Amino acid sequence: MRLLVLSLNTFPYPPSHGAAEVRTFNLLRQIGPLHDITLVAHATPNATEANIQTLKTWVKEIKTFPLPDRGKTAQNRNPLQQALRLAQFVITGTPPSVTFRFSPEVYTWVTQQVETGNYDAVICEHGVNEMYVHPKLRHQVKTVADIHSSVYGWVFDHLQAGASENPWRDRLYLPLLARYEKRYCAKFTHIVATTPDDRDHLQRLVPDANITIVSTGVDLDTSPYRSHDPGGQSLIFIGAMDSSHNIDAACYLAREIFPLVKQRYPEATLSLVGTRPVPAVKELHSLPGVTVTGRVPSITDCLKSSTISVVPLRAGLGIKTKTLESMAVGVPVVASDRGLEGMEVDIAGVPLRALRANQPEDYVKAIGQLFEDAALRQQLSENARQMIETEFTWEYLGERYAQVLSS
């Protein structure tokens, strides 16, 4: 098939700047040998000639467009500007965060390419790229939206968890986001979601949508299974430390969970590992036993030297790469419902692959079990790695994605 893949929100190489890049790159790498792919992207700093040539290993052609001029539409925290943004959302039906990125040049080019019969399908990698797909195109070619995460579900979940950075704004936006997601999903012949929770949010908004789950995976070459259990009493939480759900989880772990662990295990340590820590996260470095690392040369090496990976997320839909990577490396995981979303780890009929916790006392109990029981640590390590090798490799998920395109 001749595929037109839209990834205007991020240039997907190198796959080292975020989950969206990692997912888009690895799916392209898997389906590239099967199809003639044209990738459309903005000329971001990552879109160097060297990176473009490397990415052409997997895609036939790469078409780049200049970044839209944001000078007049830059986001502003001024109350008047925020009110104007809300009014714009009400009138246009599209979130300001989406229109902020819009390029009329790209929209015109995509429409012309499809109408002249140059492609058999249009794929939006990430929901934000939906703005370049006119509703009429679904009657001419297959249109696929790999949504990555429901924007309505994300905001709803943050409000429910008390993790919203601006609850007043998000409560106003929520019904508008529901209307927006319902409208844009109707433009596509196929929708791809990453977890059952995400699918359910979308299905409630668009009951007749054709939705398939294709999870996010792990590259086993960059996340090799560790050779031994280091023992000790070291905890680790990994993630970009400027994302709202990670900020909430880091503060919750360091201020409400870890002090209770420290009471029982005075030698315990906690490492908060991830790029771009905001001031609220940096402040946690002053707490006894807590280290905030910022960017590190290798997250895999940090995981290998840790006793337990804790994923205490209270918000944020979608499969969690931090959980998958921990399991792939072989670090036993203690995580919340959100941290284990999309994974079967502790249900009847499957081996125990992680310990679940949602309240501080649950975390302390689970962490204590693992500190004191090396055999349990090894059991979780082996079972979780086996699950990753079976269900969460990019090769396996690429096959599922290819089935969506061929259906």
N, C-alpha and C positions, 0 to 999 in steps of 0.2 A: 504494500500500500504506500501511497504518497501522503506523508503526514506533515502537517503544518503545526509545529509545537510552539506555543506562546509562553515565554518565560520572561516577561518584561520587568517583573518585580525583582528579579535577581539573575545575574549571569551565573550559570551553574558550574563554573570551573575557576579555580580549584574548589572542591567540595569541602571547604574548611571554615566557612563563615557563618553557618547556621543550618538548622534542620531543613529549611526549604531547599537550599542548594544541594545538600546531601541527598535528599529524596529525588529531586529532579535529575541530578547527574546520574545516580545509580539506576534509575528506571530507563533513562536514555541509553545508558551503557548496555542494558539488557535487551532492549527492543531494537537498538540500532542495526544489528546485523540482519534483522528480519524485514526492515522497511527502508524506504527512501525518506529521510527526515530532513526538513528544513526547520532550523531553530531560529526564532525571532526574539531578539533581546535588545535592551538598551545598551548604549556604549558606556557602561559604567567603568570605573577604574580597573575592575577585574578583567574587562574585555580587551586585554592586550592582544597583539598579533600572535604572541607565543601561545597564550591560552586558547585563542581561537583555533590555531593550528592543531593543538593537542586535542581539543574537543572534536575536531573533524575526524579523529580516529573512529568516532562512533556515530557521527551525524554527517549527512551528505553535504549540507550547505548551512551556513550561518549568516543571517541577515541582521545587521545592527542598525539601530536608529539613534539619533541624538536624544539625550535626556530632555524631557520637556522643561521649558523655562518656568521655574517655580517662584521667580521673583515676586510676582504679584499675588501668588496664592499660598505663600509660605504659612505654615500653621503658626498660630499666635495664641498666647494664653490670655490676652486682653479680653475682659468680659464681653465687650462689644463685638469683638471678632468672633468669639465663641457663639454668641447669639446669632451672628450672621451665618456662621457655619451650620448651626441647627436649622435656621430658616432655609438655607440652601438644600439641606437634606430633605426637609419637608416638601419643598417644591419639586426637586429633581428626582427624589426617590433613591438616590445613590449617596452613600456615605462620603463625606468630604475627604476621608483618607484614601478613597478610590479615585475620585475626580481630581485630587491633588496630583496624581501620577499620569493622568490621561494625556495621550498624544494623538491629536487628530490625524497626523501623518500615518501613524501605524494603523489606525482604524480604517482609513481609506485604502491603504495598501492591502490589508488582510481581506477586506470585502472584495476588492478587485481580483485578487488572486483566486479566491474561491469561485467567484462568478464566471471567471474565464476557464474554469475546469482544471486548474493546475494541481488540485489536491483532492484526495478521497476522504480526508478527515481533518478536523481542526481540534487540537488538544490544548486546553488551558491548564498549565501547571501552576496551581494555586488559584483560588477563587477570584483574586483581585484582577486577574487577566480576563475575566468575563466581559469587561467593558469593550473589548475589541471584537466581540462576536455579535453580529446583528441577529435578531430573532429569526429572520427569514432564512438564515444559512442552514438551519437544522432541516429544512426541506430540500436542501441541495446536497449536503454531505453529512457524514456522521460528525456530531459535535460532542466532545468529551470534556468534562470538567473534573480534574483531579483536585478536589477542594482543599486537601491538606487538613483543614479544620473549619468547622462551621463558625462563622463570625457571630451569628446570633447565639449559638450554643456557648461560645467562649465568653461573651459578655454576661449572659444569663448565669453561667457557672461561677464567674467571678463575683457577681452580686450575691448569689446564694452562699458563697463561702466567706463573704466579708473581705474579699481580697481586691476589690475594685479600687483603682487609684482616684476615681472621681465618681462616687455612687450617684450623686445628683444628676450628672450628665448622662451616665449610663442608663439610669431608669428612664430618662426622656428618650434616649436613643433606642431602647430595646424594642418597642413595637415597630419603630421605623426599620430596624434591622431585620425583623421578622418579615415585614413586607418586602424589603429589598431582596432577601435571600429567596423568598418564594418566587419573586418575579424572575430573578436571573437563573434560578435552577430550571425554570420552565423552558429556557432557551436551548437546553442540551438534551441530546438523545440518550446520553449515558452520564451518570454521576459516579465518581469514585470517592469513597470515604475511607478513613484509616481504621476506625473502630466501630463496634456495634453502637456505642453511645452516640457517636457523631452521626451515624446512619439514622438512628432513631430521631434525633433532633431534626434532621433534614426531612425524614419521612412524615413527621407530624406537620411540617410546613407544606410539603409537596407530596401528598399521599400516592399519586400515580407515577412518581419519579422512578426511573430505572437505576437503582443504586447497587453497586457492588463494593464489597470491602476488599481493599488491597492495603495491607498494613505497611508499616515502615520497617526497614531491616537493618542489619549490621554487616559490615564488611569484615569477615573473619580474618583477613590478612592483616588488617590494621588493629584488630582486637583479638590477639591470640590468647589462648587459654593459659593461665599462669601455671608455672611448674610446681609451686608449692604454696601451702597456706602459711602466711607469715606469723600467724598467731597474734598475741598482743591484744590491745584494747583500743584500737584506732578506728574511728568512724570517718566516713567521707560522704559529702554531698557535692555533686557536680552539676554544672549548668551555667548558662549565661547569666551573670549576676546583675543584669539591668532589665530583665524580663519580670513583669509584675508577679507571675506565679512563682518564679524562683526566688524573688526578693521575699515574698510572704513565707515561703517554705524555709528559707535560710534563717530568717528571724524567729520563726516558730520553733525550729530545731534548736537554735543556739540559746534562745531565751527561756523556752518553756519545757523542752524535752531534755536537752543535754545537762542542765543543772541537776536534774533528778538522777540521771545516769551517773553523774560525777559524785553524787552522795554515796552511791553504792560501790562505785569503782573509781577511787580517787586518781588512779593512773590513766584513766580514759582521756583520749584526745579527740578533737573534732576538726577536720579540715574542710573548709568551704572553698572549692576549687572551680574557677571559671572566670571568663573574661569580663571586663568592664564592671567591676563591683561599684554600685552606687554608694553614696555616703551612708545610708542606713545599713548596708552590708559591711562596709569598711569598719564601722563602729563596733561590730561584733568581735573584731580582732582583740579588743581590750578585755574580753571576758576570759576567765580562767580556762585554760586548755583549748581555746579556740584559735585557729589560724585561718586568715583570709589570704589566699595566695595570689589572686588575680590570674592573669594568663600564665600557663605553665608550658614548658617544652613538650610534654607528653602527658595527657590525661590518663592514657593506658598505664603508664608507669606509676602514676599516683594511685590508680585503682589496685594494681598488683600488690602494692605495699600496705594496703588497708585491710583491716579485719572484716569490716562490714560496710556495705553501701546503704545509706539511709535515704529514702526518697519520700519525704513527708509532705508531698504536695496536697494542698487543699483546694486548688483551682487549676483550670487549664485542661481543656478536652484534648483527646488524641493520644496516640501511642507515645510513650516517653522514651526517647533515645537514650537518656541517661540510665534508665532501668535496663534496656536491652544491652547496652555496652557493659554495664556492670556484670550482668549475667554471662555475657560472652567471655569476658576475662576470667570469670570464675569466682567473683566476689559474692558472698552470700548477701541477699537483699532483704531489708525490712522496709516495707513501703505501705502507703495508704491506698485506698480504693483508686484514687486518681493516678497514683504512681504505677499501679498495676493494670490500668485500663487496657482492655484489648488482649489480655493474657490470661490463660487458664493455669493458675499456679497452686491452688489449694482447694480444688473441688474433688468430689468423689470420682474415682476412676482414673485419676492422673497422679503421677508421683508428685510429692511436695517439692515445689520449686522456689518458694519464697515465703516469708512470714509477713502476715498482714497486720497493720496497726492503724488506728485512726484517732486515738486519744493518747495523751502523754503517758499515762500509766501502761497502755498497751505497748507503746514503743519501748519503755523501760523493761517490761517483762520479756519482750522478744529479743531485745539487744542482750539482756542478761543471759537468756538461754544460749545464745550463740557465743558469747564471751566464754561461757563455762563448758561448752560441749563441742569439742573439735569434730566429733563424728557427725553431729548435726550440720556443722558448717560444710563438711565435705559432701554430705548428702545433698544439700541445697545447691552447692557449687556444681556437682556433676549433673543433677537433674535439670537445672536451669540451662546449662551449656547444651545439653542434649536437645532441649526445646528450641533453643536458638538455632542449632544446626538443622533442625527439622522444619521449623515454621517461619523463621525470621531471617533467612539469608536472602540477599538480593537476587540470587539466581531463581529461587523458588517464587519470590514475589514478582519478579519479572515475567515469569510464565503466567501468573494470574493476570497481570496487567495486559499481556499480549492476548489473553483470552477475551478481555473486555473489548479490545480493538478489533478482534476478528468476529465478534458475535453480531 
